[in-house]
Amino acid sequence: MVKVILIGSGNLAQHLIVAFQETEKSGRPIELVQVFARQKEGLTHLLHSDKIVSDWSQLKEADLYIIAVSDDAIGEVASQLPFTNRLVVHTSGAMDLQTLDSKNRKGVFYPLQSFTKNKKVAFKTIPICLESENEDDYKMMEKVATAISNKIYPIQSQQRKALHVAAVFVNNFTNHLFKIGAEICADNQIPFEILQPLILETVQKITTISPEQAQTGPAIRNDQKTIATHEQFLTNENQLNLYKILTQSIQNNGKKL
Amino acid sequence: MVKVILIGSGNLAQHLIVAFQETEKSGRPIELVQVFARQKEGLTHLLHSDKIVSDWSQLKEADLYIIAVSDDAIGEVASQLPFTNRLVVHTSGAMDLQTLDSKNRKGVFYPLQSFTKNKKVAFKTIPICLESENEDDYKMMEKVATAISNKIYPIQSQQRKALHVAAVFVNNFTNHLFKIGAEICADNQIPFEILQPLILETVQKITTISPEQAQTGPAIRNDQKTIATHEQFLTNENQLNLYKILTQSIQNNGKKL
C-alpha cells in the first residue's frame, strides 16, 4: 500500500482528492492518509474532517507528500515540513525541481490540465508529467500516477518549462482568439454558437493530422485580396494588429526569424 | 419537389453532392437534378455521369442554382449562365451578394465549415448562412438548407463578412497556435499528444461558458514572474513576438485601443 499525503486545498488539490478517493474505492493500492489545509472548512464537503490537519506537527508518515499550492507558496511550504529525507513533490508546470527544500527527496507530479472549480474532470485522460532525482522515487510516483491516470510521461524540468509555455499558446492564447471571435460576432449581431462547429472541427483535425498539415485560410494561401478585405473590415486596432501579426507568422511558417 | 442544380466540382461541391444524395434517400422533397463540372471525371465516383454536364447549354430548369466554385470564379460563372430571372446563389463566406450577375435573382448559401477532401462531415451539424433579395427566395433556400442541416441562420452580406473574419481567428489562427505548441514540443523532445487533452478541454469549456469567462493563465492573472520566465525561455523571435503581443492583448481585454 502506497501512502499519500496531500498539502493544499485549492482547485487542483480538490480534484486530486476526488481522484484518489475513486482509486481507493476501486481497490488500487493507494491510500490518501491525510490532507493538510490551513482552513479545514474548505474541504469538509470532500472528506472526513479527521483526515484534514492544519498543524504541521500532526502530519503522519507517508511514502509521498504532494504539495498542491500556488507557485509562490511551494518553497515556503516545503521548508516548513517537519521531517527530512522523505519524497516531497510539487505539482507546478512552471516551477523548477529546485524550488523544493533539499532536506527532503524532491520530485514533480504535474497534471497537465486547466482545472475549473466544481467542474468534474476525467482524471484518467489527463497526462501526468513526472520528474524525480532517482529511479526508486520515479517508480513510487509512477505507481501513484498510474492509479489515477492512463497517461504518464517522464518530463525533466527544462522540458516541463517548454510544455508550460506551449500550454499557454494552445490553451490561454487560443481561448483569447475565441474571445475575439465572440467579440466580432457580438459587434455584428451574430450568435457566437454559429462558430462552435468550426471550432470543434479545428480541434478534431489535429488529432489525426499535424497542425502544420491542417493549416488553411487566406494567410497560408497567400490570398492577398481576402487579407486586404479582412484588414479593411477590422476597425478595432487591437484586432487588426493581431490579424496582421498572426497572418505574417503563418506566412513565415517554419522560418526561424 | 424543389429542384437543385449544383455548379462546381471542388471540395465543397462534392460534400454538397453527398449531402443532397442522402437527403433524396431519406425521402425529403429535394432533387439534385444536375451538376455542372468542366471535367466530368472528377465527379463520376459520386454520381451517374448522365447527371453531370460540362456545357452551359445542357443545363436544365431548376428552382435553385448553387455556384460552389472558388471566390475568384463566381462572377464569371454567374455571367455565363444562359438564362435570366432564376434563383442563383453562391456559397462563399467572403464574397458579396453583388458578385453575382444581376440578370438572375441573387442569394448566398454559405455552409460555415472548413471542408477537407475525403473527410466525411456530418452536414446536419454545419451552420448554413442564408441571404436573399426577397422573402420567397429565402423560403426556397431555407427549404433546401433544412433538408441537409439542422442549423440555418439568416446572415446579411456585412454580417457574413464579419463571420468570415471571426472564422479566421477561431480556425486558421487557432490552428497556427497549435502549430507553435507542436514546434515548442518538438524542439524539446516532447510528444505533442501530451497537449491534446488540454486543447480539447479548452474547446469544451466555451460550449458552456463564454471565452471571456474561460480565460486563464499568466496574462489574465498579470503574473509578471511567469511571463518573464516564459519570455526568457522563448529564443525563437517569432514565437516571442507572438507571446508578447497576445499577452498584451489579453491584458487589454475589452479596451478598444
Interface residues (C-beta under 8 A of the other chain):
Chain A: D71 D72 A94 L112 Q113 S114 T116 V121 T125 I126 P127 C129 K151 Y153 I155 Q158 Q159 K161 A162 L163 H164 V165 A166 A167 V168 F169 V170 N171 N172 F173 T174 N175 H176 L177 F178 K179 I180 G181 A182 I184 C185 D187 N188 Q189 I190 P191 F192 I194 L195 Q196 P197 L198 I199 L200 E201 T202 V203 K205 I206 T207 S210 P211 E212 A214 Q215 T216 G217 P218 A219 I220 K225 T226 T229 H230 F233 L234 N236 E237 N238 N241 L242 Y243 I245 L246 S249 I250 N252 N253 K255 K256 L257
Chain B: D71 D72 A94 L112 Q113 S114 T116 V121 T125 I126 P127 C129 K151 Y153 I155 Q158 Q159 K161 A162 L163 H164 V165 A166 A167 V168 F169 V170 N171 N172 F173 T174 N175 H176 L177 F178 K179 I180 G181 A182 I184 C185 D187 N188 Q189 I190 P191 F192 I194 L195 Q196 P197 L198 I199 L200 E201 T202 V203 K205 I206 T207 S210 P211 E212 A214 Q215 T216 G217 P218 A219 I220 K225 T226 T229 H230 F233 L234 N236 E237 N238 N241 L242 Y243 I245 L246 S249 I250 N252 N253 K255 K256 L257
